[in-house]
């Protein structure tokens, strides 16, 4: 079984040592590197395959939250900080967990278990192609496996470790994360407009700077997802006319 590849990003050497000590106690984890600031981590993540990042928030030059907003293909992120007030912002960024310093080994283990559970949930969905190259997903709902053509998906709602997928004629509830479904679906056909909503681009009937709509159903655009949403909708071209 392959180990979970981790990096630690923190400008405090003592904080790095605490996390290194925790990680080294578990055979399932390995430390691939440590970074003293977010800029160094940005370069490191571009050249290394990383599964899990322990990321301090309050660092000089660039905050950990800004690094997360900058990265497009995120590994699992765990924020580490001494400041409780960052908890709300970290929730909006849809990270795996939030650890308050000083970090106990017991609390650290809870985060590792959460990461393991998330990986199990990713097995609940998979993308396939038939002989005609049309795409479909298999999505588990309890003991039933649903075969869903990608073109029939209208939008998806997230409820933590569960989601509800809407097609034109049915709703499917699955113990799957939005991140897992998003990775399975073809990128060009869908937009994650909010941490709780993913919509089919072809189904969008109207949009504004703060929302997209499918018929009478409106979906808010989250701050983190605004740039990519506008890019896929070519929104800036309308502003320049």
C-alpha positions as CSV (number, residue, x, y, z in Angstrom):
1,X,0.0,0.0,0.0
2,X,1.4,3.4,-1.0
3,X,2.0,6.0,1.6
4,X,0.3,9.4,1.8
5,X,2.8,12.0,0.6
6,X,2.8,15.0,2.9
7,X,4.4,18.4,3.1
8,X,4.5,20.9,6.0
9,X,4.3,24.6,5.3
10,X,5.1,26.9,8.2
11,X,7.4,29.8,9.1
12,X,7.8,28.5,12.6
13,X,10.5,25.8,13.0
14,X,9.0,24.5,16.2
15,X,5.6,24.1,14.6
16,X,7.2,22.1,11.8
17,X,8.9,19.8,14.3
18,X,5.7,19.1,16.1
19,X,4.0,18.0,12.9
20,X,7.0,16.0,11.7
21,X,6.9,14.1,15.0
22,X,3.2,13.3,14.6
23,X,3.6,12.2,10.9
24,X,6.6,10.0,11.7
25,X,4.5,8.0,14.2
26,X,2.3,6.7,11.4
27,X,3.5,4.2,8.8
28,X,0.8,5.3,6.4
29,X,2.3,8.8,6.1
30,X,5.6,10.1,4.7
31,X,7.1,13.6,4.8
32,X,8.2,14.6,1.3
33,X,9.3,18.1,2.2
34,X,8.9,21.2,4.4
35,X,8.6,24.8,3.3
36,X,9.1,28.0,5.3
37,X,6.6,30.1,3.4
38,X,3.7,29.9,0.9
39,X,5.8,31.0,-2.1
40,X,8.3,28.2,-1.6
41,X,5.3,25.8,-1.2
42,X,3.8,27.1,-4.5
43,X,6.9,26.1,-6.4
44,X,7.3,22.8,-4.5
45,X,3.7,21.8,-5.3
46,X,4.2,22.5,-9.0
47,X,7.1,20.0,-9.2
48,X,6.0,17.3,-6.7
49,X,3.0,15.0,-6.4
50,X,1.6,15.6,-3.0
51,X,-1.5,14.1,-1.3
52,X,-1.7,16.1,1.9
53,X,-0.6,19.6,2.8
54,X,-0.3,20.9,6.4
55,X,-0.5,24.6,5.8
56,X,0.0,27.5,8.2
57,X,-2.3,30.4,7.6
58,X,-0.5,33.4,9.1
59,X,2.8,33.7,7.2
60,X,4.8,36.7,5.9
61,X,4.4,37.8,2.2
62,X,1.7,35.4,1.4
63,X,-1.0,33.8,3.7
64,X,-1.8,30.2,3.5
65,X,-5.4,31.0,2.5
66,X,-4.1,33.1,-0.5
67,X,-2.0,30.1,-1.6
68,X,-5.1,27.9,-1.6
69,X,-6.9,30.5,-3.7
70,X,-4.0,30.6,-6.2
71,X,-3.7,26.8,-6.7
72,X,-6.0,25.2,-9.3
73,X,-5.4,21.5,-8.7
74,X,-5.4,21.2,-5.0
75,X,-4.2,18.2,-2.9
76,X,-6.0,17.8,0.4
77,X,-5.3,20.9,2.5
78,X,-5.2,21.0,6.3
79,X,-4.9,24.5,7.8
80,X,-2.8,24.9,10.9
81,X,-3.0,28.2,12.9
82,X,-3.0,29.7,16.4
83,X,-5.9,31.9,15.5
84,X,-9.5,30.7,15.8
85,X,-10.8,33.6,13.7
86,X,-9.5,32.0,10.5
87,X,-11.9,29.1,10.9
88,X,-14.8,30.7,8.9
89,X,-12.5,31.6,6.0
90,X,-11.0,28.1,5.9
91,X,-14.5,26.6,5.8
92,X,-15.3,28.8,2.7
93,X,-12.2,27.5,1.0
94,X,-13.4,23.9,1.3
95,X,-10.3,22.5,2.9
96,X,-10.1,19.1,4.6
97,X,-9.6,20.3,8.2
98,X,-8.5,23.1,10.5
99,X,-6.0,22.4,13.3
100,X,-5.6,24.8,16.1
101,X,-2.1,25.1,17.5
102,X,-0.7,23.6,19.7
103,X,-1.7,20.5,17.8
104,X,-2.1,17.4,19.9
105,X,-1.4,13.9,18.5
106,X,-5.0,12.9,19.2
107,X,-6.4,15.8,17.2
108,X,-3.9,15.1,14.4
109,X,-5.1,11.5,14.2
110,X,-8.7,12.7,13.7
111,X,-7.5,14.7,10.7
112,X,-5.7,11.7,9.2
113,X,-8.8,9.5,9.7
114,X,-10.9,12.2,8.0
115,X,-8.5,12.1,5.1
116,X,-8.7,8.3,4.9
117,X,-12.5,8.5,4.9
118,X,-12.5,11.1,2.1
119,X,-10.4,8.7,-0.1
120,X,-12.9,5.9,0.5
121,X,-15.7,8.2,-0.6
122,X,-13.9,8.9,-3.9
123,X,-14.4,5.2,-4.7
124,X,-18.2,5.9,-4.8
125,X,-18.1,7.4,-8.3
126,X,-16.2,6.6,-11.6
127,X,-16.3,7.9,-15.1
128,X,-16.6,5.6,-18.2
129,X,-17.0,5.7,-21.9
130,X,-19.0,3.3,-24.1
131,X,-18.1,2.3,-27.7
132,X,-19.7,5.4,-29.1
133,X,-17.5,7.6,-26.9
134,X,-20.5,9.0,-24.9
135,X,-19.5,9.4,-21.3
136,X,-21.4,8.2,-18.2
137,X,-20.7,7.8,-14.5
138,X,-21.4,5.0,-12.1
139,X,-22.6,6.5,-8.8
140,X,-23.4,4.4,-5.7
141,X,-26.6,5.0,-3.8
142,X,-26.6,2.7,-0.8
143,X,-26.5,-0.8,-2.4
144,X,-27.6,0.4,-5.9
145,X,-25.1,1.5,-8.6
146,X,-26.7,4.1,-11.0
147,X,-25.4,4.5,-14.5
148,X,-25.9,8.2,-15.4
149,X,-25.1,9.7,-18.8
150,X,-23.0,12.8,-18.2
151,X,-25.2,14.8,-20.6
152,X,-28.2,14.1,-18.3
153,X,-26.7,15.8,-15.2
154,X,-28.2,19.2,-14.5
155,X,-26.7,20.1,-11.2
156,X,-25.3,18.7,-8.0
157,X,-25.8,19.8,-4.3
158,X,-23.3,18.9,-1.6
159,X,-24.1,18.1,2.0
160,X,-20.7,17.5,3.5
161,X,-19.8,13.8,2.8
162,X,-23.1,13.3,0.9
163,X,-24.4,14.8,-2.3
164,X,-27.6,14.9,-4.3
165,X,-27.3,14.7,-8.1
166,X,-30.1,16.0,-10.2
167,X,-30.9,14.9,-13.7
168,X,-33.9,16.0,-15.8
169,X,-36.0,13.2,-14.3
170,X,-34.5,11.9,-11.1
171,X,-32.5,12.7,-8.0
172,X,-29.8,10.4,-6.6
173,X,-28.4,10.7,-3.1
174,X,-24.9,9.3,-2.7
175,X,-22.3,9.1,0.1
176,X,-19.8,10.8,-2.1
177,X,-17.9,14.1,-1.8
178,X,-18.3,16.9,-4.3
179,X,-14.5,16.9,-4.8
180,X,-14.6,13.2,-5.8
181,X,-17.5,13.8,-8.3
182,X,-15.8,16.9,-9.7
183,X,-12.6,14.9,-10.4
184,X,-14.6,12.2,-12.1
185,X,-16.6,14.5,-14.4
186,X,-15.1,16.0,-17.6
187,X,-13.9,19.5,-16.6
188,X,-15.1,21.3,-19.7
189,X,-18.8,20.4,-19.2
190,X,-19.2,21.5,-15.5
191,X,-18.6,24.5,-13.2
192,X,-18.1,24.3,-9.5
193,X,-19.7,27.7,-8.7
194,X,-19.8,27.3,-4.9
195,X,-18.5,24.8,-2.4
196,X,-22.0,23.4,-2.3
197,X,-23.0,23.5,-6.0
198,X,-21.7,22.1,-9.3
199,X,-23.7,22.9,-12.4
200,X,-23.7,21.7,-16.1
201,X,-22.5,24.5,-18.3
202,X,-25.0,23.6,-21.1
203,X,-27.9,23.9,-18.6
204,X,-27.2,27.5,-17.5
205,X,-29.9,29.8,-18.7
206,X,-28.7,33.1,-17.2
207,X,-26.0,34.5,-15.0
208,X,-24.8,37.7,-13.2
209,X,-21.7,38.6,-11.2
210,X,-23.1,36.9,-8.1
211,X,-25.1,33.9,-9.4
212,X,-25.9,31.5,-12.2
213,X,-29.4,30.2,-12.9
214,X,-30.9,27.1,-14.5
215,X,-34.4,28.1,-15.2
216,X,-35.9,29.4,-12.0
217,X,-33.2,27.7,-9.8
218,X,-30.4,30.2,-8.8
219,X,-27.0,29.2,-7.5
220,X,-24.7,31.7,-5.7
221,X,-21.1,32.1,-6.9
222,X,-18.6,31.6,-4.1
223,X,-15.6,33.9,-3.8
224,X,-13.1,31.2,-4.4
225,X,-14.9,30.0,-7.5
226,X,-15.7,33.3,-9.1
227,X,-12.6,33.6,-11.4
228,X,-13.0,30.1,-12.9
229,X,-16.7,30.5,-13.3
230,X,-16.3,33.8,-15.2
231,X,-13.6,32.2,-17.3
232,X,-15.9,29.3,-18.3
233,X,-18.8,31.6,-19.0
234,X,-16.6,34.0,-20.9
235,X,-18.1,36.7,-18.7
236,X,-15.3,39.2,-19.2
237,X,-16.0,39.4,-22.9
238,X,-19.5,40.8,-22.1
239,X,-17.9,43.5,-19.9
240,X,-15.6,44.6,-22.7
241,X,-18.5,45.2,-25.2
